[in-house]
Amino acid sequence: MSGSKEFTFNAIGATVELTGMALRAYQERQKRIRNAKIQTELAIQAKIAQINNDHQKRTVVVLPSQTHRISNPVNTDSLEKVKALQLKIPQIKREYQQLVENQLLDSQTVATALQQVETALSVNELTLAQTHLQLLDDARIVAVQSQRDQINAHIEYLQTRLQSLQPHIPKQIAEDLQNRITSYRKHDTIQEIQEIHIYINELEAQVEQIQIAADNLVDSWLEVGYDAQITAIDDGDIVIQVATHDCANTEMRIQFSGEKIDLLAPSEEHSLCTDRTFAALRIFHMQGYQLQWTRWDGNVIPPEWQNLYSNNDSAPVKKQTPQTRRQAQGY
């Protein structure tokens, strides 16, 4: 059974082909993964809420305790400025109403300040109107900066999650995710934030399931008496090295997609090694994975041979202890 082999397997969805011990192992694993995902989601939502609470406070327009009329000489120039401001009042109101609806400014103090502006303009108190407009503008600047701080905090949290995830996912996916995080600076919406977090959650769940599959595959080789260990994560794929016979190594690569395993064996294998390969992959199947042998050295395997590794008629192999497993894996 030497050469390059390809297996398709199911690390994620339910499979009707699984029965007995394999089905129970699959169901138990999925239950653990679901519970872990719930806990992760709760922790993420708590962090998002904390960021919002720290930064999303409606800015109050600081109004003077008393409004005094400022007696200025009324001249043609001031009257023209008053009329110009009166024409702008509807637009100014719309702009500040939008800031109120976005929960950036306090609605009551905004309404009071705008009322003071209109009252002052109605009696040609240009300086008083300009004073209240300046107070509104000061509050707007504070609110926009607070929003920017909130966005930066969200981006920092997203970057932290990406940094933790990046070594375990394909480079192209990491680049696409980075682009989405960068684009958030322009969109500035909580909906966009939620969508990015959901996407990261999906990637983390994929990483976890592939890691579990790799650990189970290593355990399968250890149970048949070979030293095995995870040696690398290569563009999201997990690479496993198995010391088979005569110091030769068999390499297995579990693809990030969770749909295929590539096996590259030594050019020559004796019958004992072949038997152990069968046994190891059958044990892996019994841990709750649908497994089909689909190609050998690039050639398609006939249908009658594809489920060869899922046949569970071999005798059970004595399981190694956790201590032996750690020694074999080297960690």
C-alpha positions in Angstrom: 0.0 0.0 0.0 2.9 2.4 -0.7 2.8 5.6 -2.7 0.5 8.6 -2.6 -3.0 8.0 -1.3 -6.0 10.4 -1.1 -8.9 10.0 1.3 -12.1 12.1 1.5 -13.5 12.4 4.9 -16.2 14.2 6.8 -15.0 16.2 9.8 -18.0 18.5 10.1 -21.5 17.4 9.0 -23.6 14.4 10.0 -23.2 11.3 7.9 -25.8 8.6 7.5 -23.1 6.1 6.9 -21.8 6.2 10.5 -23.3 3.6 12.8 -22.6 2.1 16.2 -19.5 3.3 18.0 -18.5 5.6 15.1 -21.9 7.3 15.2 -21.8 7.7 19.0 -18.2 9.1 18.8 -19.3 11.6 16.1 -22.4 12.7 18.1 -20.4 13.2 21.3 -17.8 15.2 19.5 -20.4 17.4 17.9 -22.0 18.0 21.3 -18.7 19.1 22.8 -18.0 21.4 19.9 -21.5 23.0 20.1 -21.1 23.7 23.8 -17.7 25.2 23.2 -19.1 27.4 20.5 -21.9 28.7 22.8 -19.3 29.6 25.4 -17.1 31.3 22.9 -20.0 33.3 21.5 -21.1 34.5 24.9 -17.6 35.7 25.7 -17.3 37.5 22.4 -20.7 39.3 22.8 -19.7 40.3 26.4 -16.5 41.8 25.0 -18.4 43.7 22.3 -20.9 45.0 24.8 -18.0 46.1 27.0 -16.4 48.1 24.2 -19.7 49.7 23.3 -20.4 50.6 27.0 -16.9 52.1 27.3 -17.3 54.4 24.3 -20.9 54.7 23.2 -22.1 57.5 25.6 -24.3 60.2 24.3 -22.4 63.5 24.4 -24.3 66.3 26.2 -24.2 69.8 24.8 -22.8 72.0 27.6 -25.3 74.9 27.8 -24.8 78.0 29.9 -26.7 78.0 33.1 -28.5 81.2 32.1 -29.0 82.8 28.6 -28.3 86.5 28.5 -29.2 88.6 25.6 -26.1 90.3 24.2 -26.9 93.8 23.0 -25.0 94.4 19.8 -25.7 97.2 17.3 -27.9 95.9 14.5 -26.4 96.8 11.2 -26.8 95.6 7.6 -24.0 93.2 7.8 -25.3 91.5 11.0 -28.8 91.3 9.6 -27.5 89.6 6.5 -25.7 87.0 8.6 -28.8 86.4 10.7 -30.9 85.8 7.6 -28.2 83.5 6.2 -28.2 81.4 9.4 -32.0 81.3 9.4 -31.9 79.7 6.0 -29.4 77.1 7.2 -31.5 76.2 10.3 -33.4 73.3 8.6 -30.2 71.7 7.4 -28.5 72.2 10.8 -31.4 70.6 12.5 -31.2 67.6 10.2 -27.5 67.1 10.8 -27.9 67.2 14.5 -31.0 65.0 14.5 -28.9 62.4 12.6 -26.3 62.5 15.3 -29.0 62.1 17.9 -30.5 59.1 16.1 -27.0 57.5 15.9 -26.9 57.9 19.7 -23.9 60.2 19.6 -25.5 63.3 21.1 -28.0 63.8 23.9 -31.4 64.7 22.4 -32.6 67.0 25.1 -29.6 69.3 25.2 -29.4 69.3 21.4 -33.0 70.4 21.2 -32.5 73.1 23.8 -29.4 74.5 22.1 -31.2 74.6 18.7 -34.2 76.3 20.3 -31.8 78.9 21.7 -30.3 79.5 18.3 -33.7 80.1 16.7 -34.8 82.4 19.5 -31.7 84.4 19.3 -31.9 84.8 15.5 -35.6 85.8 15.8 -34.5 88.9 17.7 -31.4 89.5 15.7 -29.0 88.3 18.5 -26.3 87.1 16.1 -23.6 86.6 18.7 -25.9 84.6 21.1 -26.9 82.4 18.2 -23.3 81.8 17.1 -22.4 81.0 20.7 -24.9 78.2 20.9 -24.0 76.9 17.5 -20.4 76.7 18.7 -21.5 74.7 21.7 -23.3 72.3 19.4 -20.2 72.0 17.2 -18.0 71.4 20.3 -20.3 68.5 21.4 -20.3 67.1 17.8 -16.5 67.0 17.8 -16.4 65.2 21.1 -19.1 62.7 20.0 -17.3 61.9 16.7 -14.0 61.4 18.4 -15.8 59.0 20.9 -17.2 57.1 18.0 -13.7 56.9 16.4 -12.3 55.6 19.7 -15.1 53.0 19.7 -14.3 51.9 16.2 -10.6 51.7 17.0 -11.4 49.5 20.0 -13.5 47.1 17.9 -10.7 47.0 15.3 -8.1 46.2 17.9 -10.2 43.4 19.2 -10.7 42.0 15.7 -7.0 42.2 15.1 -6.3 40.3 18.3 -8.6 37.5 17.2 -7.1 37.5 13.7 -3.5 37.4 15.1 -4.5 34.3 17.2 -6.2 32.6 14.3 -3.7 33.5 11.5 -1.2 30.7 12.0 -3.9 28.1 11.7 -5.7 29.2 8.5 -4.8 29.4 4.8 -2.9 32.6 3.9 -5.5 33.7 1.4 -8.3 33.5 3.9 -6.2 35.5 6.4 -5.6 38.2 3.8 -9.3 38.4 2.9 -10.2 38.6 6.6 -7.6 41.4 7.1 -9.2 43.3 4.2 -12.6 43.0 5.8 -11.3 44.3 9.1 -9.6 47.2 7.3 -12.8 48.1 5.4 -14.6 48.4 8.6 -12.9 51.7 9.2 -14.9 53.1 6.3 -18.3 51.4 7.0 -18.4 52.1 10.8 -21.5 50.0 11.4 -22.1 47.5 14.3 -23.7 45.2 11.8 -20.4 44.9 9.9 -18.6 44.2 13.2 -21.0 41.4 14.0 -20.6 39.9 10.5 -16.8 39.9 10.9 -17.0 38.2 14.3 -19.4 35.6 13.0 -16.9 34.9 10.1 -14.1 34.5 12.6 -16.2 32.2 14.7 -16.7 30.0 11.7 -13.0 29.9 11.0 -12.2 29.1 14.6 -14.7 26.3 14.6 -13.1 24.9 11.5 -9.7 25.1 13.0 -10.9 23.3 16.1 -12.5 20.5 14.2 -9.4 20.0 12.0 -7.2 20.0 15.1 -9.4 17.4 16.8 -9.3 15.2 13.6 -5.5 15.5 13.6 -5.3 14.5 17.2 -7.6 11.6 16.7 -5.6 10.5 13.6 -2.3 10.7 15.6 -4.0 8.6 18.4 -5.0 6.0 15.8 -1.4 5.5 14.7 -0.2 5.4 18.3 -2.7 2.7 19.0 -1.2 0.4 16.4 2.3 0.9 17.7 3.8 3.6 15.6 5.3 6.9 16.8 3.3 9.7 15.3 3.1 13.5 15.8 1.8 16.7 14.3 4.8 18.4 12.8 3.5 21.5 11.1 0.5 23.6 10.1 1.1 24.5 6.5 -1.3 27.1 4.9 -4.1 25.8 7.2 -3.4 22.1 6.6 -2.2 20.0 9.5 0.8 17.8 8.7 1.3 14.5 10.6 4.5 12.4 10.5 4.4 8.7 11.3 7.5 6.7 11.9 6.6 3.4 10.2 9.2 0.8 9.4 13.0 1.0 9.1 13.0 4.7 10.2 10.9 5.6 7.1 8.2 8.2 7.6 4.7 8.3 6.3 3.3 11.8 6.0 -0.4 12.6 6.3 -1.9 16.0 5.5 -5.4 17.0 6.7 -6.6 19.8 4.5 -8.1 22.8 6.2 -11.4 22.3 4.3 -12.0 19.2 6.3 -12.8 17.2 3.2 -9.6 15.4 2.2 -6.5 13.7 3.7 -3.4 13.2 1.6 -1.1 10.3 2.6 2.4 9.9 1.2 4.0 6.6 2.2 7.5 5.2 1.5 8.0 3.7 -1.9 8.2 0.2 -0.4 6.2 -1.2 2.5 6.1 -4.7 3.9 2.8 -6.4 4.7 3.0 -5.6 8.4 3.1 -1.8 7.7 0.2 -2.2 5.3 -1.8 -4.0 7.9 -1.1 -1.3 10.5 -2.1 1.4 8.0 -5.4 -0.4 7.6 -5.8 -0.8 11.3 -4.9 2.9 12.1 -7.4 4.3 9.6 -10.1 1.9 10.8 -9.6 3.2 14.3 -9.8 6.7 13.0 -13.1 5.8 11.3 -14.4 4.5 14.6 -13.7 7.8 16.2 -16.6 9.2 14.3 -15.4 10.1 10.8 -16.7 9.0 7.4 -13.6 7.9 5.5 -13.3 6.9 1.8 -10.1 6.0 -0.1 -10.5 7.8 -3.4 -7.1 7.9 -5.2 -3.8 6.0 -5.2 -0.9 7.6 -7.1 -3.4 9.8 -8.9 -5.6 6.9 -10.1 -9.2 6.7 -9.1 -10.0 3.8 -6.7 -12.8 1.5 -7.9 -16.0 1.9 -5.8 -15.7 -1.6 -4.3 -12.4 -0.6 -2.7 -13.3 2.9 -1.5 -14.6 1.8 1.9 -11.7 -0.5 2.6 -10.5 1.5 5.5 -13.9 1.8 7.2 -14.3 -2.0 7.6 -14.3 -2.7 11.3 -13.7 -6.4 11.3 -10.2 -6.2 12.7 -9.4 -7.1 16.3 -9.1 -4.1 18.7 -5.6 -2.9 19.5 -4.5 -2.1 23.0 -4.6 1.6 23.7 -1.4 3.4 24.8 -1.4 5.5 27.9 -1.5 9.3 27.8 2.1 9.3 29.0 3.3 7.1 26.2 1.3 9.3 23.7 3.1 12.4 24.9 6.5 10.8 24.6 5.7 9.6 21.1 4.4 13.0 20.0 7.2 14.9 21.6 4.9 17.4 23.4 
